[in-house]
Amino acid sequence: MLYTAYEWQRAWLAGMGSMAQTSSNWLLSPSNPASYVAGGPVMARALEVFAHATAPRGKPDFGLTTALVDGNLVAVTEEIVVRKPFGQLKHFKRNVVDRKDPRVLVVTPMSGHYATLLRGTVERLLPDHEVYVTDWRDAKMVPLSDGTFDLNDYIDYIIAFAETVGVGSHMLAVCQPAVPCYAALAYMSATKNPATPLTLTMMGGPVDTRKAPTSVDDLATERPYAWFEQNVIAKVPAMYPGSGRKVYPGFLQLAGFMSMNLANHMKSHWELFRHLVDGDDDSAAATKAFYEEYRSVCDMTAEFYLQTIDVVFQRQAIAKGEFVHRGQLVNPAAIDRTALLAIEGERDDISGLGQTKAALDLAISLPESKKAYYMAEGAGHYGIFNGRKWRESVAPVVEQFIRKHDPALLTPLPERVVLLEHVEPDVVPGVELA
């Protein structure tokens, strides 16, 4: 009922938004006398902001068609390497020859947004890496006949994708997948899977939510499991292929995201209005582009969401070594070969400081030389994988770490990145070795 009511509201607002955009265009038309009156353009821009806020959005495109490799602009094509009911493995194939760059599996969050939220992450890695990305499917588009998808299935997908990328590859998990990737790594290590990655980089992930709990953690622990089951789970309406599937709807997730920083979002829209009125089209376009991505959300299966609430947030089962995957206890102590890098943002209000770093302490069988930690000063949650801080501060650390622990690489890094070998043995600028 809730989902159906939302769809009715969304359709109504989309129609109102279309009318608002038409009115805005008319008010700004040179043939309209009102466009020369001070109130006309101001009203037009207000209508434009409303139209943009209410426009329906689907799955965005990555739009990464070129990459700068060794100073040359090369073509990039997306190819689907593996296709599964609830997600696919996408490879960004660069038109290059005679290069042996590290193969990196970027595991994207299944937390409301599409994989394209990591467009900036992928774009920065493309020049010096063979990039593979998990592209999760919107649960409302998956028919009931395709079965269910929970946290254990998610881990199975990660393992299957890692096996496809191949032996000697690397894994990078951003936010939510840091936990299942960590569990997958422990499972692969225990079973001696030859495709166990050489490195795992975890960025802003809630590995152990007992450390510096945030408002997100508080929400997940203050209410019983049954509350989430009764209040945030809905059935997909008949208009979608996944009709009848129980999901945590994307629109509820977006409402939660927005409410966490409502004042900032209101300020951003006011500034968008000001930019439009002042004719600052570049700034307005940047704000619009951000919200077009931010508001593009998808549903996740109810079983995955509820199991994550239980295992990760309420029981911290993976951090405690109590999680069982396919009949085998997942113990972080099994990790003994894969190098670990934990990255956190100083101002992260979603995954608190120490939650990702905990993964290093839990891997008691891993030599200290294979553990590293980096805190991005001044960075919030999104800043560690997108934007200037990611490009200029965080990404070089990731690149250094990958190359340090991949002896098979033949292609050196460009001079813009300082290699680990060029600094003191136990000190990396900005990186604290655990």
Secondary structure by P-SEA (a helix, b strand, c coil): caaaaaaaaaaaaaaaaaaaaaaaaaaacccccccccaaaaaaaaaaaaaaaaacccccccccccccccccbbbbbbbbbccccccbbbbbbcccccccccbbbbbbbbccccccccaaaaaaaaccccbbbbbbbccccccccccccccaaaaaaaaaaaaaaaccbbbbbbcccaaaaaaaaaaaaaaacccccccbbbbccccccccccccaaaaaaccccaaaaacccbbbbcccccccccccccaaaaaaaaaaacaaaaaaaaaaaaaaaaacaaaaaaaaaaaaaaaabbbbccaaaaaaaaccccccccccccccccccccccccccccbbbbbbbbcccccccccccccccccccccccccbbbbbbccccccccccccccccccaaaaaaaaaaaccccccccccccccccccccccccccccc
